[in-house]
């Protein structure tokens, strides 16, 4: 939704805070391909400790693939949920990550 996306970008002040960072503190294998993570997430100038899990797999070409998904409440980062006209938008934001690490040649 273009209106929602535009309002969310305005609210998060994307130009002022263009990057979200995760400083990884702990990771532990909890299954064949699942890894539990804990770290400090900085978003919109606010840092919070977060926990979650990702799957880690190795492709046939030896590239490492990390995938994860986490739901965050933007109010935890000092933001109010956006409104579209008279509708209040739910404060939960679903964040998905996919990282592919390839060996340098």
C-alpha positions in Angstrom: 0.0 0.0 0.0 1.7 3.2 -1.2 -0.1 5.4 1.4 0.9 3.2 4.3 4.5 2.9 3.1 4.8 6.6 2.6 3.4 7.4 6.0 5.6 4.7 7.7 8.7 6.1 6.1 7.7 9.6 7.2 7.1 8.3 10.8 10.4 6.4 11.0 12.3 9.4 9.7 14.1 7.2 7.2 16.4 10.0 6.1 17.5 10.7 9.6 17.7 7.0 10.6 18.5 5.2 7.4 19.9 2.1 9.0 18.8 -0.4 11.6 21.6 -2.4 13.2 21.7 -5.6 15.2 24.7 -6.2 17.5 24.7 -9.9 18.1 25.4 -10.9 21.7 24.7 -14.7 21.7 23.9 -17.5 19.3 23.2 -21.1 20.0 22.2 -24.1 17.8 18.8 -25.3 18.7 18.3 -27.8 15.8 19.9 -29.1 12.7 19.4 -25.8 10.8 17.9 -23.5 13.5 20.0 -21.0 15.6 18.7 -18.9 18.5 20.0 -15.4 18.5 20.1 -12.6 21.1 21.3 -9.1 20.5 20.8 -5.4 20.6 18.6 -3.9 17.9 18.9 -0.2 17.2 16.1 1.3 15.2 14.9 4.9 15.0 17.7 5.9 17.5 16.4 3.5 20.2 18.2 0.3 21.2 16.4 -2.7 22.6 17.5 -6.3 23.5 15.8 -8.8 21.1 15.6 -12.5 20.8 14.7 -14.7 17.9 15.8 -17.6 15.7 17.0 -18.0 12.1 17.5 -21.0 9.9 21.0 -21.5 8.5 21.6 -23.7 5.4 24.4 -24.3 2.9 23.6 -24.3 -0.8 25.3 -26.7 -3.2 27.7 -23.9 -4.3 28.8 -23.7 -0.6 27.1 -20.3 0.0 25.7 -19.9 3.5 22.0 -18.8 3.6 20.5 -17.3 6.7 16.7 -16.7 6.9 14.6 -15.3 9.7 11.4 -13.4 10.5 10.5 -11.4 13.6 7.5 -9.2 14.6 8.3 -5.9 16.3 6.1 -3.4 18.0 7.2 0.0 16.8 6.0 1.5 20.1 9.0 -0.3 21.7 11.2 2.0 19.7 9.5 5.3 20.6 7.2 5.5 17.6 3.4 5.9 17.4 1.5 3.8 14.9 0.7 5.7 11.8 -2.9 6.7 10.8 -4.3 6.6 7.4 -7.2 9.0 7.2 -9.3 7.9 10.2 -7.9 4.4 10.4 -5.3 3.5 13.0 -2.6 1.1 11.8 -1.6 -1.9 13.9 1.8 -1.2 15.6 3.3 -4.7 14.8 5.8 -4.7 11.9 6.9 -8.0 10.4 10.6 -7.9 9.5 12.1 -10.6 7.3 15.8 -11.1 6.6 17.7 -13.2 4.1 21.5 -13.1 4.0 23.6 -15.0 1.5 27.3 -15.3 2.3 29.5 -16.5 -0.5 33.2 -17.4 -0.2 35.6 -14.9 -1.8 37.5 -16.3 -4.7 
